[in-house]
Amino acid sequence: MIGKSLLLTYLYLLVYILLSSGVILYNKWVLSPKYFNFPFPITLTMIHMGFSGVVAFFLVRVLKVVSPVKMTFEIYATCVIPISAFFASSLWFGNTAYLHISVAFIQMLKALMPVATFLMAVICGTDKLRCDVFLNMVLVSVGVVISSYGEIHFNVIGTVYQVTGIFAEALRLVLTQVLLQKKGLTLNPITSLYYIAPCSFVFLFVPWYLLEKPGMEVSQIQFNFWIFFSNALCALALNFSIFLVIGRTGAVTIRVAGVLKDWILIALSTVLFPESTITGLNIIGYAIALCGVIMYNYLKVKDVRASQLPAESIPDRASKEWKLEKKSSDLYVPNSGNNNSGGNSSASDPNVDEEAALLPSSRLSHIGRTQIGSHS
């Protein structure tokens, strides 16, 4: 049984790595002027969002695979719309970067993701500025700068687009944590796409109408249905594979798998796209940045474990204190004039202390149940 479970976990990780790499390479092939030549990243992103929204609506409303969450207008306006805006922006800027820089260099720039997430978390107040984490962020940044310096086909516009997309994605992650958790909402991938994909599609419509629609009318590019359908299907499958991997392993494992995926993508891109050349300075810079990313992941895991230990030890300490107080009360009973009143008073105080001590544990179990419910 252990062998089958471990094999299934590795299979999910393999599917995630293959789909993630395939979507990135597929997007590059579609958008690149040297290959399929569809230089409209906003349009491609809108196709992904529209397709995902339709599939999610079909799964929620027709097949009823999952039930929609209780969504009020206030929650939609204050939570879903801002998250959707930054989600659409990150995809838009990330896809636009494929027009200007190589896949290998894009993956190297993505090492900045922990830096962006940490900075956004500090600005939003969900994380504190710590010296050890800050030094890791400096190490990652130095590595990315070295890698950028060694890039032969360095392009300022493409780099700005990619870095902006990274910070937009980081802000989306922080806002998801701040806004949705504050409202007590837990969204699985299907319900997330059900609410966020249509809103992202609407958000992208304005820049598409102003920036890409006139160019599409002039260029008159032929629309290949099967190319875009298969591309959107791969993007949708990637979202579900991420859900399966996180549900079966955890966020840390998917980060490690993401590092492996980046190395695979860098190697594959040099084979599939000959213009994507890699220099020795690229590799050295990316290796330095990768060391910082690994240390950052290690610190985050250490923080999570440290935060869980006090919550688990409080009930144990309360139980031990209750037993000690109960023994002392039993010894005190023979000397008391009223056994009932003495017993009641000695029993009531430990019960109150025990209930107070168990409050963090009950909250923790509630969070666990909501997380399990979100993965079901």
C-alpha positions as CSV (number, residue, x, y, z in Angstrom):
1,M,0.0,0.0,0.0
2,I,2.8,2.4,0.8
3,G,4.5,1.6,-2.5
4,K,1.3,2.3,-4.4
5,S,0.6,5.6,-2.6
6,L,4.2,6.8,-3.2
7,L,4.0,5.8,-6.8
8,L,0.7,7.7,-7.2
9,T,2.3,10.8,-5.6
10,Y,5.3,10.6,-8.0
11,L,2.8,10.2,-10.9
12,Y,1.0,13.4,-9.9
13,L,4.3,15.2,-9.6
14,L,5.3,14.0,-13.0
15,V,2.0,15.1,-14.6
16,Y,2.4,18.5,-13.0
17,I,6.0,19.0,-14.2
18,L,5.0,17.8,-17.8
19,L,1.9,20.0,-17.9
20,S,3.6,23.1,-16.5
21,S,6.6,22.7,-18.9
22,G,4.3,22.0,-21.8
23,V,2.1,25.0,-21.2
24,I,5.1,27.3,-21.0
25,L,6.7,25.9,-24.1
26,Y,3.3,25.9,-25.9
27,N,2.7,29.5,-25.1
28,K,6.1,30.5,-26.3
29,W,5.6,28.6,-29.6
30,V,2.2,30.3,-30.1
31,L,3.3,33.8,-29.3
32,S,6.7,33.8,-30.9
33,P,7.0,35.6,-34.3
34,K,9.5,32.9,-35.4
35,Y,7.0,30.1,-35.1
36,F,3.1,30.3,-35.0
37,N,3.4,34.1,-34.9
38,F,0.4,35.1,-32.8
39,P,1.8,38.2,-31.1
40,F,-1.3,39.0,-29.0
41,P,-0.7,37.9,-25.4
42,I,-3.8,39.6,-24.0
43,T,-6.0,37.7,-26.5
44,L,-4.3,34.4,-25.6
45,T,-4.9,35.1,-21.9
46,M,-8.5,36.0,-22.5
47,I,-9.0,32.6,-24.4
48,H,-7.6,30.8,-21.3
49,M,-9.9,32.7,-18.9
50,G,-13.0,32.3,-21.1
51,F,-12.4,28.6,-21.5
52,S,-11.7,28.0,-17.8
53,G,-14.8,30.0,-16.8
54,V,-17.0,28.0,-19.1
55,V,-15.7,24.7,-17.9
56,A,-16.0,25.8,-14.3
57,F,-19.6,27.0,-14.8
58,F,-20.4,23.6,-16.4
59,L,-18.9,21.7,-13.5
60,V,-20.5,23.8,-10.8
61,R,-24.0,24.5,-12.3
62,V,-24.6,21.6,-14.6
63,L,-22.7,18.6,-13.3
64,K,-22.7,19.9,-9.7
65,V,-19.3,18.4,-9.0
66,V,-18.8,21.0,-6.3
67,S,-21.2,23.5,-4.6
68,P,-20.7,27.2,-5.0
69,V,-19.7,29.1,-1.9
70,K,-21.8,31.8,-0.3
71,M,-20.7,34.8,-2.2
72,T,-22.2,38.2,-1.3
73,F,-21.8,41.4,-3.4
74,E,-19.5,42.9,-0.7
75,I,-17.1,39.9,-0.8
76,Y,-17.2,39.8,-4.6
77,A,-16.4,43.5,-4.8
78,T,-13.7,43.7,-2.1
79,C,-12.1,40.3,-2.6
80,V,-12.8,38.6,-6.0
81,I,-12.4,41.6,-8.2
82,P,-9.0,42.8,-6.8
83,I,-7.6,39.2,-6.9
84,S,-8.9,38.7,-10.4
85,A,-7.3,41.9,-11.6
86,F,-3.9,41.0,-10.3
87,F,-4.3,37.4,-11.5
88,A,-5.1,38.6,-15.0
89,S,-2.3,41.1,-14.9
90,S,0.3,38.5,-13.9
91,L,-0.8,36.2,-16.8
92,W,-0.9,39.1,-19.3
93,F,2.6,40.4,-18.4
94,G,4.0,36.9,-18.2
95,N,2.7,36.0,-21.7
96,T,3.9,39.3,-23.1
97,A,7.4,38.6,-21.9
98,Y,7.5,35.6,-24.3
99,L,7.6,38.0,-27.2
100,H,10.8,39.6,-26.1
101,I,13.0,37.2,-24.1
102,S,13.7,33.4,-24.1
103,V,12.0,30.7,-22.0
104,A,15.3,30.0,-20.2
105,F,15.8,33.5,-19.1
106,I,12.2,33.8,-18.0
107,Q,12.6,30.8,-15.7
108,M,15.7,32.4,-14.3
109,L,13.8,35.6,-13.6
110,K,11.1,33.6,-11.9
111,A,13.6,32.9,-9.1
112,L,12.5,36.4,-7.9
113,M,9.1,35.1,-6.9
114,P,10.0,34.5,-3.2
115,V,11.5,38.0,-3.1
116,A,8.3,39.6,-4.5
117,T,6.1,37.5,-2.2
118,F,8.1,38.4,0.8
119,L,8.1,42.2,0.0
120,M,4.4,42.2,-0.7
121,A,3.7,40.3,2.5
122,V,5.8,42.8,4.5
123,I,4.0,45.8,2.9
124,C,0.6,44.2,3.5
125,G,1.5,43.4,7.1
126,T,1.1,39.6,6.8
127,D,4.9,39.0,7.4
128,K,7.6,40.7,9.4
129,L,10.9,41.9,8.1
130,R,13.5,39.4,9.4
131,C,17.2,39.5,9.0
132,D,17.7,35.9,7.9
133,V,14.9,36.0,5.3
134,F,16.1,39.4,4.1
135,L,19.7,38.0,3.5
136,N,18.1,35.2,1.5
137,M,16.3,37.7,-0.6
138,V,19.5,39.6,-1.2
139,L,21.2,36.4,-2.3
140,V,18.4,35.6,-4.7
141,S,18.4,39.1,-6.1
142,V,22.2,39.1,-6.6
143,G,21.9,35.7,-8.4
144,V,19.2,37.0,-10.8
145,V,21.3,40.2,-11.5
146,I,24.3,38.0,-12.4
147,S,22.2,35.8,-14.6
148,S,20.7,38.8,-16.3
149,Y,24.2,40.3,-16.9
150,G,25.2,37.0,-18.6
151,E,22.1,36.9,-20.8
152,I,23.2,37.4,-24.5
153,H,19.8,38.4,-25.8
154,F,18.9,40.7,-22.9
155,N,15.8,42.8,-23.6
156,V,14.8,45.5,-21.2
157,I,11.1,45.5,-22.2
158,G,10.7,41.8,-21.8
159,T,12.5,41.8,-18.5
160,V,10.3,44.6,-17.2
161,Y,7.1,42.7,-18.3
162,Q,8.3,39.5,-16.6
163,V,9.3,41.2,-13.3
164,T,6.0,43.2,-13.3
165,G,4.1,39.9,-13.8
166,I,6.0,38.3,-10.9
167,F,5.1,41.1,-8.5
168,A,1.5,41.1,-9.7
169,E,1.3,37.4,-9.0
170,A,2.9,37.9,-5.6
171,L,0.4,40.6,-4.7
172,R,-2.4,38.3,-5.8
173,L,-1.1,35.5,-3.5
174,V,-0.9,37.9,-0.5
175,L,-4.3,39.4,-1.3
176,T,-5.8,35.9,-1.5
177,Q,-4.4,35.2,2.0
178,V,-5.5,38.5,3.5
179,L,-8.9,39.0,1.9
180,L,-10.4,35.5,1.5
181,Q,-9.1,34.2,4.9
182,K,-10.4,37.3,6.6
183,K,-13.9,36.5,5.2
184,G,-13.5,32.8,6.1
185,L,-13.7,31.6,2.5
186,T,-12.0,28.6,1.1
187,L,-12.0,28.1,-2.7
188,N,-10.9,25.0,-4.5
189,P,-9.6,25.2,-8.1
190,I,-13.0,24.7,-9.6
191,T,-14.8,27.4,-7.5
192,S,-11.8,29.7,-7.9
193,L,-12.1,29.5,-11.6
194,Y,-15.9,29.8,-11.4
195,Y,-15.6,33.2,-9.7
196,I,-12.2,34.5,-10.8
197,A,-12.0,33.5,-14.5
198,P,-15.0,35.5,-15.7
199,C,-13.9,38.5,-13.8
200,S,-10.4,38.3,-15.2
201,F,-11.9,38.0,-18.7
202,V,-13.8,41.2,-18.2
203,F,-10.8,42.9,-16.7
204,L,-8.7,42.0,-19.8
205,F,-11.3,43.2,-22.2
206,V,-10.5,46.9,-21.9
207,P,-6.7,46.6,-22.6
208,W,-7.5,44.1,-25.3
209,Y,-9.9,46.5,-27.0
210,L,-7.5,49.4,-26.8
211,L,-4.2,47.6,-27.5
212,E,-4.7,44.5,-29.5
213,K,-8.1,44.7,-31.3
214,P,-6.9,47.3,-33.8
215,G,-3.7,45.3,-34.6
216,M,-5.7,42.1,-35.1
217,E,-8.0,43.9,-37.6
218,V,-5.0,45.1,-39.6
219,S,-2.9,41.9,-39.5
220,Q,-5.8,39.6,-40.3
221,I,-4.2,36.6,-38.6
222,Q,-6.0,33.3,-39.3
223,F,-7.5,31.8,-36.2
224,N,-6.7,28.1,-35.8
225,F,-9.4,26.7,-33.5
226,W,-7.6,23.4,-32.6
227,I,-4.4,25.2,-31.7
228,F,-6.1,27.6,-29.2
229,F,-8.4,24.9,-27.9
230,S,-5.6,22.5,-27.1
231,N,-3.6,25.4,-25.6
232,A,-6.5,26.4,-23.3
233,L,-7.1,22.8,-22.4
234,C,-3.5,22.3,-21.3
235,A,-3.7,25.5,-19.2
236,L,-6.9,24.2,-17.5
237,A,-5.4,20.8,-16.9
238,L,-2.3,22.5,-15.3
239,N,-4.6,24.2,-12.7
240,F,-6.2,20.9,-11.7
241,S,-2.8,19.2,-11.6
242,I,-1.5,21.8,-9.1
243,F,-4.6,21.1,-7.0
244,L,-3.9,17.4,-7.0
245,V,-0.3,17.7,-6.1
246,I,-0.9,20.2,-3.2
247,G,-3.7,18.0,-1.9
248,R,-1.6,14.9,-2.0
249,T,1.8,16.3,-0.9
250,G,2.0,19.9,0.1
251,A,3.1,23.4,-0.9
252,V,6.7,22.7,-0.1
253,T,6.8,19.6,-2.3
254,I,5.3,21.6,-5.2
255,R,8.0,24.2,-4.7
256,V,10.7,21.6,-4.9
257,A,9.0,20.2,-8.0
258,G,8.9,23.7,-9.4
259,V,12.7,24.0,-9.1
260,L,13.1,20.7,-10.9
261,K,10.7,21.9,-13.6
262,D,12.7,25.1,-14.1
263,W,15.9,23.1,-14.8
264,I,14.0,20.8,-17.2
265,L,12.5,23.9,-19.0
266,I,15.8,25.6,-19.3
267,A,17.3,22.5,-20.8
268,L,14.3,21.8,-23.1
269,S,14.1,25.4,-24.3
270,T,17.7,25.4,-25.6
271,V,16.8,22.3,-27.7
272,L,13.4,23.4,-29.0
273,F,14.2,27.0,-29.5
274,P,17.8,27.4,-30.8
275,E,17.8,31.1,-30.2
276,S,17.5,30.4,-26.5
277,T,21.3,30.2,-25.7
278,I,22.6,29.9,-22.2
279,T,26.0,31.2,-21.0
280,G,28.1,30.1,-18.1
281,L,27.3,33.3,-16.3
282,N,23.6,32.5,-16.7
283,I,24.1,29.2,-14.9
284,I,26.2,30.6,-12.1
285,G,23.7,33.4,-11.4
286,Y,20.8,31.1,-11.5
287,A,22.6,28.6,-9.1
288,I,23.2,31.4,-6.6
289,A,19.6,32.5,-6.8
290,L,18.5,28.9,-6.4
291,C,20.5,28.6,-3.2
292,G,18.6,31.6,-1.8
293,V,15.2,30.1,-2.9
294,I,16.0,26.7,-1.2
295,M,17.1,28.5,2.0
296,Y,13.9,30.5,1.9
297,N,11.8,27.4,1.5
298,Y,13.6,25.8,4.4
299,L,13.0,28.8,6.7
300,K,9.3,28.8,5.8
301,V,8.9,25.1,6.6
302,K,10.8,25.7,9.9
303,D,8.4,28.6,10.8
304,V,5.4,26.5,10.1
305,R,6.6,23.6,12.3
306,A,7.6,26.1,15.1
307,S,4.1,27.6,15.0
308,Q,2.4,24.2,15.2
309,L,4.4,23.0,18.2
310,P,3.0,25.4,20.8
311,A,-0.6,24.7,19.6
312,E,0.0,21.0,20.1
313,S,1.8,21.3,23.4
314,I,-0.8,23.6,25.1
315,P,-3.5,20.8,25.6
316,D,-0.8,18.5,26.9
317,R,0.4,21.0,29.4
318,A,-3.2,21.8,30.4
319,S,-3.9,18.1,30.9
320,K,-0.8,17.7,33.1
321,E,-1.7,20.8,35.1
322,W,-5.3,19.5,35.5
323,K,-4.0,16.1,36.8
324,L,-1.6,17.8,39.3
325,E,-4.3,20.1,40.6
326,K,-6.8,17.2,40.9
327,K,-4.2,15.3,42.9
328,S,-3.7,18.3,45.2
329,S,-7.4,18.7,45.6
330,D,-7.8,15.1,46.5
331,L,-5.2,15.5,49.2
332,Y,-6.9,18.6,50.5
333,V,-10.4,17.1,50.7
334,P,-10.0,15.2,54.0
335,N,-9.1,18.5,55.8
336,S,-12.1,20.4,54.4
337,G,-15.3,20.6,56.2
338,N,-17.5,20.3,53.1
339,N,-16.4,17.6,50.7
340,N,-19.0,18.5,48.0
341,S,-18.2,22.1,48.0
342,G,-14.5,21.5,48.1
343,G,-14.8,19.0,45.3
344,N,-16.9,21.2,43.2
345,S,-14.6,24.2,43.6
346,S,-11.5,22.2,42.9
347,A,-13.1,20.6,39.8
348,S,-14.4,23.8,38.4
349,D,-11.2,25.7,38.3
350,P,-9.2,23.1,36.4
351,N,-12.1,22.8,34.0
352,V,-12.1,26.5,33.3
353,D,-8.3,26.4,32.7
354,E,-8.5,23.4,30.5
355,E,-11.2,24.9,28.3
356,A,-9.2,28.1,28.0
357,A,-6.1,26.2,27.0
358,L,-8.0,24.2,24.4
359,L,-9.3,27.2,22.6
360,P,-6.2,27.4,20.2
361,S,-6.5,23.7,19.6
362,S,-10.2,24.0,18.7
363,R,-9.3,26.8,16.3
364,L,-6.5,24.8,14.8
365,S,-8.8,21.8,14.2
366,H,-11.4,24.1,12.6
367,I,-8.8,25.4,10.2
368,G,-7.8,21.8,9.5
369,R,-11.4,20.9,8.7
370,T,-11.8,23.9,6.4
371,Q,-8.6,23.0,4.6
372,I,-9.7,19.4,4.2
373,G,-13.0,20.5,3.0
374,S,-11.4,22.8,0.4
375,H,-9.5,19.8,-1.0
376,S,-12.5,17.5,-1.2
